[in-house]
Amino acid sequence: MTKELRRLSILMLVMFLALFASTSWIQVVQADALGSNPANKRTLYDSFEVQRGSIIASGAAIASSVPSNDVYSWQRVYTDADMWAPVTGYINPALGPGSVTGIEQAMNAALSGTAGSQFLARVERIFTGQPPRGSNVVLSLDAQVQRAAYEALGDLQGGILAIEPSTGRVLAMVTSPSFDTNLLASHIPSEVNAAHDALVADPGKPLSNRAIAGDLNPPGSTFKLVVASAALASGEYTPQSTLPNPASYQLPQSSSLVFNASGGTCGPGETVTIADALRLSCNIPFAELAVELGDQAIREEAEKYGFDRSFELPVLSTASSYPRTIMDDAQTALSGFGQGQVTATPLQMAMVSAGIANGGVVMNPRMVDRVIGPDLAVQQTFEDTEFGRALDEDIANELVSMMVANVSDGAASGARIDGVDVAGKTGTSENGPGDPYSLWFTGFAPAESPQVAVAVVVEDGGGQGQSGSGNTIAAPIAKKVMEAVLGR
């Protein structure tokens, strides 16, 4: 072999290896990312040439594919569509940028059979002549708990997120108003575009997943859990530490006044303990406490629970916000009772309760348990992972006791369950002047061995403007969700 032929052979070999490596990288390593990219229209069209896998909850398909006699070959069908809409989302290549959402988008590669983990299965089907099929995605959500949450929220505007404290597995995700995902799965472009445009124009924003995203609400007094956590974790405070107990409080460097919901002092006496201030959900003591702690300490504690972070469940959540800019004492005081610039999702407030319930360890939330192939072989499993430790276990136990008192003998009595110790915290947060309140509850049960942590937000004052409260509207909703988990 001449020197020129040897060089040419080496060059051809290098080019072949480079081509093999790049195509292997794209088809195996990058397959999941490319398949779930909503801008990848080719993947969306290809996914309708195969029988797309089902989305399964509690052993039953809540999204499946049936034969279609049009160009797309398969029609996506959703069961109890309104109830599961924030979970499944929808898929339709006839739409524009919003052609795929929810689990349909996040797990598109697995559902369409294009995931990297399914590469060998695709090769096998080519050689055996079997028709291509996608894999099934098995969710962590419990259908019975989902229905209880959906029916409890009813026609109210808001969101619910229930989570298993020790694992981070999401048990229920509900938003209202919702919509029929089957309308957006139609293969008739004129119909699906008309339905989509109507949903976009709806002032109730039914396309928003209020459980993990949407227009975030101030968390109100539920955020007092984070402030109390920061105080106890500092080592400078205990549940019995006292704070001044005036009937009004002037914000530092401001003429604005803060009042307790009762309009008076936080119980009798010139001082009040942190435990009693939480139990009675008083604003003034927590405004004072926030100023003493400083916004940096509160921010750091909030971030230990997940604030200022978005999570892939694998559906992407909107980050709840505690301002990262340095705030003055007036703004810090407002943050002490979840007002000012603090905003949160039900997911985030459920993570706060779940972290306290789990001995101070916050788990990463997840919605998927496993992916099962058409041959019923498990192709992928999803493990429980820790987000981080927010509190030492002994301090978390102190907070648990404070939250139990809040339900048994305090401002969260609406969440009581006979024979069960429930830990909880309500919130009634203000929006603009004259605007309806946002009503909250977050908590867990049973307190001694938590099986579920839940957060509920009801927007638009629950239809009662500024008359409703977290205890009268949000807490009873959360109670029904917890009862469903406990089988009561």
C-alpha positions as CSV (number, residue, x, y, z in Angstrom):
1,M,0.0,0.0,0.0
2,T,1.4,3.4,-1.0
3,K,1.8,6.2,1.5
4,E,-1.0,8.2,-0.2
5,L,-3.4,5.3,0.0
6,R,-2.5,4.6,3.7
7,R,-3.2,8.3,4.5
8,L,-6.5,8.2,2.6
9,S,-7.5,5.0,4.4
10,I,-6.7,6.5,7.8
11,L,-8.6,9.7,6.9
12,M,-11.7,7.7,5.8
13,L,-11.5,5.6,9.0
14,V,-11.4,8.8,11.1
15,M,-14.3,10.3,9.2
16,F,-16.3,7.1,9.6
17,L,-15.6,6.9,13.3
18,A,-16.6,10.6,13.7
19,L,-19.8,10.1,11.8
20,F,-20.6,7.0,13.9
21,A,-19.9,8.8,17.1
22,S,-22.0,11.8,16.2
23,T,-25.0,9.8,15.1
24,S,-24.8,7.6,18.1
25,W,-24.6,10.7,20.3
26,I,-27.7,12.2,18.7
27,Q,-29.7,8.9,18.6
28,V,-28.8,7.7,22.1
29,V,-27.4,10.4,24.4
30,Q,-29.3,13.3,23.1
31,A,-32.5,11.4,22.1
32,D,-34.5,12.3,25.2
33,A,-33.6,16.0,25.1
34,L,-34.4,16.3,21.4
35,G,-37.5,14.2,21.7
36,S,-39.0,16.4,24.5
37,N,-38.0,19.7,22.8
38,P,-41.4,21.4,21.9
39,A,-39.7,23.0,18.9
40,N,-38.9,19.6,17.4
41,K,-41.9,19.3,15.1
42,R,-40.5,16.2,13.4
43,T,-40.6,14.3,16.6
44,L,-44.2,15.3,17.1
45,Y,-45.3,14.2,13.7
46,D,-43.3,10.9,14.0
47,S,-45.0,10.3,17.4
48,F,-48.3,10.0,15.6
49,E,-47.0,7.3,13.2
50,V,-46.6,4.9,16.1
51,Q,-49.1,3.8,18.8
52,R,-48.1,6.3,21.5
53,G,-47.8,4.8,25.0
54,S,-50.4,5.3,27.7
55,I,-50.1,7.6,30.7
56,I,-51.2,5.5,33.7
57,A,-52.4,6.4,37.2
58,S,-53.4,3.8,39.8
59,G,-53.3,1.0,37.2
60,A,-55.6,2.7,34.7
61,A,-54.8,4.7,31.5
62,I,-55.7,8.3,31.7
63,A,-54.2,9.0,28.3
64,S,-54.1,6.5,25.4
65,S,-54.0,6.2,21.6
66,V,-56.7,4.7,19.4
67,P,-56.5,4.2,15.6
68,S,-57.4,7.1,13.4
69,N,-58.4,7.1,9.8
70,D,-56.5,10.3,8.9
71,V,-52.9,11.3,8.2
72,Y,-51.9,11.0,11.8
73,S,-52.7,7.3,12.1
74,W,-53.5,7.5,15.9
75,Q,-55.8,9.7,17.9
76,R,-55.0,10.7,21.5
77,V,-57.8,10.2,24.0
78,Y,-58.0,11.4,27.6
79,T,-60.1,9.9,30.4
80,D,-61.6,12.4,33.0
81,A,-59.9,15.0,30.9
82,D,-60.7,18.1,33.0
83,M,-59.5,16.4,36.2
84,W,-56.2,15.2,34.8
85,A,-55.5,18.2,32.5
86,P,-52.7,19.8,34.6
87,V,-51.0,16.3,34.8
88,T,-51.3,14.8,31.3
89,G,-51.3,18.0,29.3
90,Y,-52.1,17.4,25.6
91,I,-50.3,16.7,22.3
92,N,-51.4,17.9,18.9
93,P,-49.1,18.7,15.9
94,A,-51.8,20.7,14.3
95,L,-51.2,23.5,16.9
96,G,-48.3,25.9,16.9
97,P,-45.8,26.4,19.7
98,G,-48.4,25.1,22.3
99,S,-48.6,21.7,20.5
100,V,-47.5,19.6,23.5
101,T,-47.7,20.2,27.3
102,G,-47.6,18.4,30.6
103,I,-46.5,14.8,30.9
104,E,-47.1,14.5,27.1
105,Q,-44.3,16.9,26.6
106,A,-42.0,16.0,29.5
107,M,-42.1,12.3,28.7
108,N,-42.6,12.6,25.0
109,A,-39.5,10.5,24.1
110,A,-40.6,7.6,26.2
111,L,-44.3,7.8,25.1
112,S,-43.3,8.0,21.4
113,G,-40.7,5.3,21.7
114,T,-37.8,7.5,20.8
115,A,-36.0,7.6,24.1
116,G,-32.4,6.6,24.3
117,S,-33.3,3.7,26.7
118,Q,-35.5,2.3,23.9
119,F,-32.8,2.2,21.2
120,L,-32.3,-1.5,21.4
121,A,-36.1,-2.1,21.4
122,R,-36.4,-0.1,18.2
123,V,-33.6,-2.1,16.5
124,E,-35.3,-5.3,17.6
125,R,-38.6,-4.2,16.1
126,I,-36.9,-3.4,12.8
127,F,-35.5,-6.9,12.5
128,T,-38.7,-8.7,13.7
129,G,-41.1,-6.6,11.6
130,Q,-43.2,-5.6,14.6
131,P,-45.0,-2.3,14.4
132,P,-43.4,0.6,16.3
133,R,-45.0,1.4,19.7
134,G,-44.3,3.8,22.5
135,S,-43.8,3.0,26.1
136,N,-46.2,3.5,29.0
137,V,-45.5,6.1,31.7
138,V,-46.6,5.1,35.2
139,L,-47.3,8.1,37.4
140,S,-47.0,8.4,41.2
141,L,-50.4,10.1,41.4
142,D,-53.2,8.4,43.1
143,A,-56.5,8.5,41.2
144,Q,-58.6,8.4,44.3
145,V,-56.7,11.3,45.9
146,Q,-56.8,13.2,42.6
147,R,-60.5,12.9,42.4
148,A,-61.0,13.9,46.1
149,A,-58.9,17.0,45.4
150,Y,-60.7,17.8,42.2
151,E,-64.1,17.5,43.7
152,A,-63.1,19.4,46.9
153,L,-61.9,22.4,44.9
154,G,-65.0,22.3,42.7
155,D,-65.7,25.5,40.9
156,L,-63.4,27.6,43.0
157,Q,-60.4,29.1,41.3
158,G,-57.1,27.8,42.6
159,G,-54.7,24.8,42.8
160,I,-53.9,21.8,45.0
161,L,-50.7,19.8,45.4
162,A,-50.4,16.7,47.6
163,I,-47.0,15.0,48.1
164,E,-45.6,12.1,50.1
165,P,-43.2,13.7,52.6
166,S,-40.7,10.9,52.8
167,T,-40.3,10.3,49.1
168,G,-41.4,13.5,47.2
169,R,-43.9,11.5,45.2
170,V,-46.7,13.7,44.0
171,L,-50.1,12.2,44.9
172,A,-52.4,14.8,43.5
173,M,-52.2,17.9,41.3
174,V,-55.3,19.8,40.6
175,T,-56.1,23.2,39.1
176,S,-59.3,25.1,38.5
177,P,-60.7,26.2,36.2
178,S,-59.6,23.4,34.0
179,F,-60.4,22.3,30.5
180,D,-61.1,19.2,28.3
181,T,-57.8,18.1,26.8
182,N,-59.7,16.1,24.2
183,L,-60.7,19.3,22.5
184,L,-57.0,20.1,21.9
185,A,-56.3,16.5,20.7
186,S,-58.6,16.9,17.7
187,H,-57.1,16.3,14.3
188,I,-59.2,18.9,12.7
189,P,-57.1,22.1,12.7
190,S,-60.0,24.6,12.5
191,E,-61.7,23.0,15.5
192,V,-58.6,22.6,17.7
193,N,-57.4,26.2,16.9
194,A,-60.8,27.6,17.8
195,A,-60.9,25.7,21.1
196,H,-57.3,26.8,21.9
197,D,-58.0,30.4,21.1
198,A,-61.1,30.3,23.3
199,L,-59.1,28.9,26.2
200,V,-56.4,31.5,25.8
201,A,-59.0,34.3,25.8
202,D,-60.8,33.0,28.9
203,P,-60.2,35.4,31.8
204,G,-60.1,32.4,34.2
205,K,-56.9,31.2,32.5
206,P,-57.8,27.5,32.4
207,L,-54.5,26.7,30.6
208,S,-52.6,27.8,33.7
209,N,-51.5,25.0,36.0
210,R,-52.1,26.9,39.3
211,A,-50.7,24.0,41.3
212,I,-47.1,24.5,40.1
213,A,-47.1,27.6,37.9
214,G,-49.4,30.4,36.6
215,D,-49.6,33.8,38.2
216,L,-48.1,33.2,41.6
217,N,-49.9,34.3,44.8
218,P,-48.4,35.8,48.0
219,P,-48.4,32.8,50.5
220,G,-49.7,34.9,53.4
221,S,-49.4,33.4,56.8
222,T,-48.3,30.0,55.5
223,F,-44.9,31.6,55.0
224,K,-44.7,32.1,58.8
225,L,-43.5,28.5,58.9
226,V,-40.4,29.5,57.0
227,V,-39.8,32.5,59.3
228,A,-40.3,30.3,62.4
229,S,-38.0,27.8,60.9
230,A,-35.3,30.4,60.3
231,A,-35.7,31.6,63.9
232,L,-35.4,28.2,65.5
233,A,-32.6,27.2,63.2
234,S,-30.6,30.3,64.3
235,G,-30.2,28.9,67.8
236,E,-31.2,32.2,69.2
237,Y,-34.9,31.5,69.6
238,T,-37.1,28.7,70.9
239,P,-40.9,28.2,70.6
240,Q,-41.2,30.0,74.0
241,S,-39.2,33.0,73.0
242,T,-41.3,36.2,73.4
243,L,-41.9,39.2,71.2
244,P,-43.6,42.6,71.9
245,N,-47.4,42.3,71.6
246,P,-48.9,45.7,70.5
247,A,-52.2,46.1,68.7
248,S,-50.6,47.9,65.8
249,Y,-47.1,48.0,64.4
250,Q,-45.5,50.8,62.3
251,L,-43.3,49.5,59.6
252,P,-39.7,50.7,60.0
253,Q,-38.9,53.9,58.1
254,S,-42.5,54.0,57.0
255,S,-45.8,55.5,58.1
256,S,-47.7,52.3,57.2
257,L,-49.2,50.3,60.0
258,V,-49.6,46.5,60.3
259,F,-52.4,44.9,62.2
260,N,-53.3,41.4,63.4
261,A,-56.3,39.8,61.7
262,S,-58.2,40.2,65.0
263,G,-57.6,43.9,65.0
264,G,-56.2,43.7,68.5
265,T,-53.2,42.2,70.3
266,C,-52.1,38.6,69.8
267,G,-53.8,37.3,72.9
268,P,-53.4,38.9,76.4
269,G,-50.2,40.2,77.8
270,E,-47.5,42.6,76.7
271,T,-45.5,39.9,75.0
272,V,-46.4,36.7,73.1
273,T,-44.4,33.6,72.4
274,I,-43.5,32.5,68.9
275,A,-45.5,29.4,69.4
276,D,-48.7,31.3,70.3
277,A,-48.1,33.8,67.6
278,L,-48.0,30.9,65.1
279,R,-51.0,29.2,66.7
280,L,-53.1,32.3,66.5
281,S,-51.6,33.4,63.2
282,C,-50.7,36.9,64.3
283,N,-49.0,39.3,61.8
284,I,-47.3,41.8,64.1
285,P,-45.1,39.3,66.1
286,F,-43.9,37.8,62.8
287,A,-43.2,41.2,61.3
288,E,-41.1,42.0,64.3
289,L,-39.4,38.6,64.2
290,A,-38.5,39.0,60.5
291,V,-36.9,42.4,61.2
292,E,-34.8,40.9,64.0
293,L,-33.7,38.0,61.8
294,G,-33.0,40.1,58.7
295,D,-33.9,39.3,55.1
296,Q,-30.7,37.4,54.4
297,A,-31.5,34.8,57.1
298,I,-35.1,34.4,55.9
299,R,-34.0,34.2,52.3
300,E,-31.4,31.5,53.1
301,E,-34.0,29.5,55.0
302,A,-36.6,29.9,52.2
303,E,-34.1,28.6,49.6
304,K,-33.5,25.5,51.8
305,Y,-37.1,24.6,51.1
306,G,-36.9,25.3,47.4
307,F,-37.7,29.0,47.0
308,D,-36.1,30.6,43.9
309,R,-35.8,27.2,42.2
310,S,-37.9,25.6,39.5
311,F,-38.3,21.8,39.6
312,E,-38.7,19.2,36.9
313,L,-41.3,16.7,38.1
314,P,-40.7,16.2,35.1
315,V,-43.3,18.9,34.3
316,L,-41.4,22.1,34.9
317,S,-42.6,24.3,37.8
318,T,-42.4,28.0,38.1
319,A,-39.9,29.1,40.8
320,S,-41.5,30.5,44.0
321,S,-39.9,33.8,44.9
322,Y,-38.2,35.3,47.9
323,P,-36.5,38.4,46.6
324,R,-32.8,38.0,46.1
325,T,-32.2,41.7,46.2
326,I,-31.5,43.2,49.6
327,M,-34.7,44.5,51.1
328,D,-35.2,47.3,53.6
329,D,-36.7,46.6,57.1
330,A,-40.2,47.6,56.0
331,Q,-40.2,45.0,53.1
332,T,-38.6,42.4,55.4
333,A,-41.3,43.0,58.0
334,L,-44.0,42.4,55.3
335,S,-42.2,39.2,54.3
336,G,-42.5,38.0,57.9
337,F,-46.2,37.2,57.2
338,G,-45.9,36.3,53.5
339,Q,-46.7,39.6,52.0
340,G,-44.7,42.2,50.1
341,Q,-42.6,40.6,47.3
342,V,-42.9,37.0,48.4
343,T,-44.8,34.7,46.0
344,A,-45.4,30.9,46.0
345,T,-47.0,27.9,44.3
346,P,-48.9,25.2,46.2
347,L,-46.0,22.9,45.2
348,Q,-43.6,25.1,47.1
349,M,-45.8,25.4,50.2
350,A,-46.4,21.6,50.1
351,M,-42.6,21.2,50.1
352,V,-42.3,23.4,53.2
353,S,-44.8,21.2,55.1
354,A,-43.3,18.0,53.7
355,G,-39.8,19.1,54.8
356,I,-40.9,19.7,58.3
357,A,-42.9,16.5,58.4
358,N,-39.8,14.5,57.1
359,G,-37.6,15.5,60.0
360,G,-36.2,18.6,58.2
361,V,-35.2,16.8,55.0
362,V,-36.8,18.2,51.8
363,M,-37.3,15.8,49.0
364,N,-37.3,16.6,45.3
365,P,-40.8,16.3,44.0
366,R,-41.5,13.8,41.2
367,M,-44.6,12.6,39.3
368,V,-43.3,9.5,37.5
369,D,-42.5,6.1,39.0
370,R,-41.4,4.1,36.0
371,V,-41.5,3.6,32.2
372,I,-42.8,0.3,31.0
373,G,-42.2,-1.0,27.4
374,P,-44.9,-2.6,25.1
375,D,-43.5,-6.0,26.3
376,L,-44.3,-5.0,29.9
377,A,-40.6,-4.8,30.7
378,V,-39.5,-2.0,33.0
379,Q,-37.3,0.3,31.0
380,Q,-36.7,3.0,33.5
381,T,-37.4,3.7,37.2
382,F,-37.3,7.0,39.0
383,E,-35.7,7.1,42.4
384,D,-36.4,9.3,45.4
385,T,-33.8,12.1,45.8
386,E,-33.1,14.6,48.5
387,F,-33.2,18.3,47.7
388,G,-31.5,19.1,51.0
389,R,-31.8,19.5,54.7
390,A,-33.7,22.5,55.9
391,L,-33.8,21.8,59.6
392,D,-32.2,19.6,62.2
393,E,-34.7,16.8,63.2
394,D,-35.2,18.1,66.8
395,I,-36.1,21.6,65.5
396,A,-38.4,20.1,62.9
397,N,-40.1,18.2,65.7
398,E,-40.7,21.5,67.6
399,L,-42.3,23.0,64.5
400,V,-44.5,19.9,64.1
401,S,-45.8,20.4,67.6
402,M,-46.5,24.1,66.9
403,M,-48.3,23.2,63.7
404,V,-50.4,20.5,65.5
405,A,-51.5,23.2,68.0
406,N,-52.4,25.4,65.1
407,V,-55.0,22.9,64.0
408,S,-56.2,21.5,67.4
409,D,-56.4,24.8,69.2
410,G,-55.7,27.6,66.8
411,A,-56.3,29.3,63.6
412,A,-56.4,26.2,61.4
413,S,-59.3,24.4,63.0
414,G,-60.9,23.8,59.7
415,A,-58.4,21.0,58.9
416,R,-59.3,18.9,62.0
417,I,-59.8,15.2,61.3
418,D,-61.4,13.1,64.1
419,G,-58.9,10.7,65.6
420,V,-55.9,12.1,63.7
421,D,-53.4,14.7,64.7
422,V,-53.1,17.1,61.8
423,A,-50.3,19.6,61.5
424,G,-51.1,22.7,59.5
425,K,-51.0,26.5,58.9
426,T,-53.5,28.7,57.2
427,G,-53.0,31.9,55.2
428,T,-55.2,34.7,54.0
429,S,-53.0,36.9,51.8
430,E,-53.8,40.4,50.5
431,N,-53.4,41.4,46.8
432,G,-54.0,44.9,45.5
433,P,-56.2,47.4,47.4
434,G,-59.8,46.2,47.3
435,D,-58.9,43.0,45.5
436,P,-60.1,39.6,46.8
437,Y,-57.8,37.7,49.1
438,S,-55.9,34.5,48.2
439,L,-56.8,31.8,50.7
440,W,-54.2,29.2,51.8
441,F,-53.7,26.1,53.8
442,T,-50.6,23.8,54.0
443,G,-50.1,20.9,56.4
444,F,-49.7,17.2,56.8
445,A,-51.2,14.1,58.5
446,P,-50.8,12.1,60.6
447,A,-48.5,14.3,62.5
448,E,-46.6,11.5,64.1
449,S,-46.1,9.4,60.9
450,P,-46.9,11.7,58.0
451,Q,-48.3,10.1,54.9
452,V,-49.3,13.2,53.0
453,A,-48.4,16.9,52.9
454,V,-50.8,19.2,51.0
455,A,-51.1,22.8,50.0
456,V,-54.2,24.5,48.8
457,V,-54.6,28.0,47.3
458,V,-58.0,29.4,46.5
459,E,-57.9,32.6,44.5
460,D,-60.4,35.4,44.0
461,G,-61.3,35.2,47.7
462,G,-63.2,31.9,47.1
463,G,-66.0,34.1,45.7
464,Q,-66.2,36.0,49.0
465,G,-64.0,38.9,48.1
466,Q,-62.2,39.9,51.4
467,S,-64.6,38.1,53.6
468,G,-63.3,34.6,53.2
469,S,-60.4,33.1,55.1
470,G,-57.9,30.3,54.7
471,N,-59.4,28.5,57.6
472,T,-63.0,28.5,56.4
473,I,-62.4,27.8,52.7
474,A,-58.9,26.3,52.0
475,A,-58.5,24.2,55.2
476,P,-61.6,22.1,54.7
477,I,-60.5,21.4,51.1
478,A,-57.1,20.2,52.4
479,K,-58.9,18.1,55.0
480,K,-60.7,16.1,52.3
481,V,-57.5,15.5,50.4
482,M,-55.8,14.2,53.5
483,E,-58.8,12.0,54.4
484,A,-58.6,10.5,50.9
485,V,-54.9,9.5,51.5
486,L,-55.7,8.1,55.0
487,G,-58.7,6.2,53.7
488,R,-61.2,8.0,55.9
